[in-house]
Amino acid sequence: MQLEHLQSQQQFHIRQRIRMMVNQYEVHAVAPDGSEGGLLAFAQQKRLAFKEQVTIYTDDSKQQPLLGFKARQRLDLGATYDVTDHAGNPIGLFRKDFAQSLLRSTWHVEQAGLPQVTGQERSMPVALLRRFVDSLSWLPYHFDFVAGGQPVFSVIKKWGLRDRYVVQIHQPQVDRRVVIAMAIALDALQGR
């Protein structure tokens, strides 16, 4: 898959695969009719890893890495995650804002050449329900990522038995690889 093709996408669908020992995610393009299109990327995260790391491949054969993200430190409270390209070169980072996330999850995303982007759960009531009523942790949520009051991208968790997301890009300059990493991290890291 070519980077230009990925960068031209305005919307993605992300779907989690159910597996015992790993978290796996499929990133799909969106077909003209709005349905799930072709596979753009495939991600895998080992569960119970000593230091969080996710590799995102061009497909589910896992032969060619596309990007990855890795925690800088072992302690996860306000960890920073570096996003790298297929060769390990940095392309961005994201970090959880621990203090603000106590009530409503908040993340900061950085990419060279763009202002810092802040993403937060849209609904305070849903955020509180998900935190304080364990049986409601499956509730769908919506994250809005903005910079300077302008929307950059959004991630919407859909209803269903397995985790599914719609990612909408509002800012053409944002690197889709950083967006994919952040969207997958919302599922893979959110409950920690």
Summary of the structure (lengths in Angstrom):
residues: 192
radius of gyration: 15.5
end to end distance: 32.1
largest distance: 43.2
contacts: 578
relative contact order: 0.18
helix: 18%
strand: 43%
